[in-house]
Amino acid sequence: MRLYISGPMSGLVDNNRPAFQAATRRLRKAGHTVLDPTELDLDSVEEAATQDSALLWRLFLCRDVAVLLSSAIDAIVLLEGWRVSKGSRLEMLAGMCAGLAMVEEASGQLFPLIVRELSVEDLTQRGLDKWNKHVEARRV
């Protein structure tokens, strides 16, 4: 499968790069083709340090969503913590609109997410809290 990795970055040590890299290694070892957005960032790290952080976040997110939608991706792999990441939720919404499958990674295992049409309320914290309870109940 061709997979795109999505997960929290902002405010985390090294932008959560170790978690992205570990997931990328596991998935590639399993034979998947992986698009890891942290690999795209490598050429722009020096320039990023001089940019306004809010503008930089939007620029990276625009780039990542454009790459996600313009690449031959089969599914988005959502890393631990994606539910509290605005960027991951936006990538998920874009992927859902494009008909991509959603897979959640937890403890190194992949769990397909059964997703329905999302409403604006679903993307709010209240909506995510309700959805998280639903997803956790289905996993047990």
C-alpha positions as CSV (number, residue, x, y, z in Angstrom):
1,M,0.0,0.0,0.0
2,R,1.0,3.6,-0.5
3,L,0.7,5.4,2.8
4,Y,0.9,9.0,4.1
5,I,1.9,9.5,7.7
6,S,0.0,12.0,9.8
7,G,0.5,12.9,13.4
8,P,1.1,15.7,15.9
9,M,4.2,17.9,15.4
10,S,3.6,21.3,16.9
11,G,5.0,21.9,20.3
12,L,6.6,18.4,20.5
13,V,10.4,17.8,20.9
14,D,12.0,17.8,17.4
15,N,8.4,18.2,15.9
16,N,7.8,14.5,16.8
17,R,10.2,13.5,14.1
18,P,11.3,10.3,16.0
19,A,7.7,8.9,16.0
20,F,7.3,9.7,12.3
21,Q,10.7,8.1,11.5
22,A,9.9,5.0,13.6
23,A,6.5,4.5,11.9
24,T,8.1,5.0,8.5
25,R,10.8,2.4,9.1
26,R,8.2,-0.2,10.4
27,L,5.9,0.4,7.5
28,R,8.6,0.3,4.8
29,K,10.0,-2.9,6.4
30,A,6.5,-4.4,6.0
31,G,6.7,-3.6,2.3
32,H,4.6,-0.4,2.1
33,T,5.5,2.8,0.2
34,V,5.5,5.6,2.7
35,L,5.3,9.3,2.3
36,D,6.6,10.9,5.5
37,P,6.1,14.7,5.7
38,T,9.1,15.0,8.0
39,E,11.3,13.8,5.2
40,L,10.0,16.7,3.1
41,D,11.0,19.2,5.8
42,L,14.7,18.5,5.8
43,D,15.6,21.0,3.1
44,S,13.7,23.8,4.8
45,V,14.8,23.5,8.4
46,E,17.3,26.4,8.3
47,E,14.8,28.7,6.5
48,A,12.1,27.6,8.9
49,A,14.0,28.9,11.9
50,T,13.8,32.4,10.6
51,Q,10.0,32.3,9.7
52,D,7.0,33.4,11.7
53,S,5.8,30.2,13.4
54,A,2.1,30.6,12.6
55,L,2.9,31.4,9.0
56,L,5.3,28.5,8.9
57,W,2.7,26.1,10.2
58,R,0.2,27.2,7.5
59,L,2.9,26.9,4.8
60,F,3.9,23.4,5.9
61,L,0.3,22.3,6.2
62,C,-0.6,23.7,2.7
63,R,2.4,21.9,1.3
64,D,1.5,18.6,3.1
65,V,-2.1,18.6,2.0
66,A,-1.1,19.4,-1.5
67,V,1.4,16.5,-1.5
68,L,-1.2,14.2,0.1
69,L,-3.9,15.0,-2.5
70,S,-1.6,15.0,-5.5
71,S,0.2,11.7,-4.7
72,A,-1.0,8.2,-5.4
73,I,-1.8,7.5,-1.7
74,D,-4.1,4.6,-0.7
75,A,-4.4,5.5,3.0
76,I,-3.4,7.9,5.8
77,V,-1.8,6.4,8.8
78,L,-2.7,8.4,11.9
79,L,0.0,8.3,14.6
80,E,-0.7,8.4,18.3
81,G,-1.9,11.9,19.4
82,W,-3.5,12.7,16.0
83,R,-6.9,13.6,17.6
84,V,-5.4,16.6,19.4
85,S,-3.5,17.8,16.3
86,K,-5.2,20.5,14.2
87,G,-2.9,19.6,11.3
88,S,-3.7,15.9,11.4
89,R,-7.4,16.5,11.7
90,L,-7.2,18.7,8.6
91,E,-5.1,16.1,6.7
92,M,-7.7,13.5,7.7
93,L,-10.6,15.6,6.5
94,A,-8.8,16.3,3.1
95,G,-8.1,12.6,2.8
96,M,-11.7,11.6,3.5
97,C,-12.9,14.0,0.9
98,A,-10.6,12.4,-1.6
99,G,-11.9,8.9,-0.6
100,L,-8.7,7.7,1.1
101,A,-8.8,5.0,3.8
102,M,-7.8,5.9,7.4
103,V,-5.6,3.7,9.5
104,E,-4.7,4.4,13.1
105,E,-1.3,3.2,14.5
106,A,-1.3,2.2,18.1
107,S,1.6,0.3,19.8
108,G,3.1,-0.5,16.4
109,Q,-0.1,-2.1,15.1
110,L,-2.5,-0.7,12.5
111,F,-6.2,-0.5,13.1
112,P,-8.6,0.5,10.2
113,L,-10.9,3.4,11.2
114,I,-14.4,3.2,10.1
115,V,-15.2,6.8,9.2
116,R,-18.5,8.3,8.3
117,E,-19.3,11.7,6.8
118,L,-17.8,14.4,9.0
119,S,-19.6,17.5,10.0
120,V,-18.0,20.7,11.3
121,E,-19.0,19.7,14.8
122,D,-17.0,16.5,14.5
123,L,-13.8,18.6,14.1
124,T,-14.4,20.5,17.3
125,Q,-13.1,19.1,20.6
126,R,-16.6,18.1,21.8
127,G,-17.2,16.2,18.6
128,L,-13.8,14.5,18.8
129,D,-14.4,13.5,22.4
130,K,-17.7,11.7,21.3
131,W,-16.0,10.1,18.3
132,N,-13.0,8.9,20.4
133,K,-15.3,7.1,22.8
134,H,-17.0,5.5,19.8
135,V,-13.7,4.4,18.2
136,E,-12.3,3.0,21.5
137,A,-15.5,1.0,22.1
138,R,-15.2,-0.6,18.7
139,R,-11.6,-1.6,19.3
140,V,-12.3,-3.7,22.4
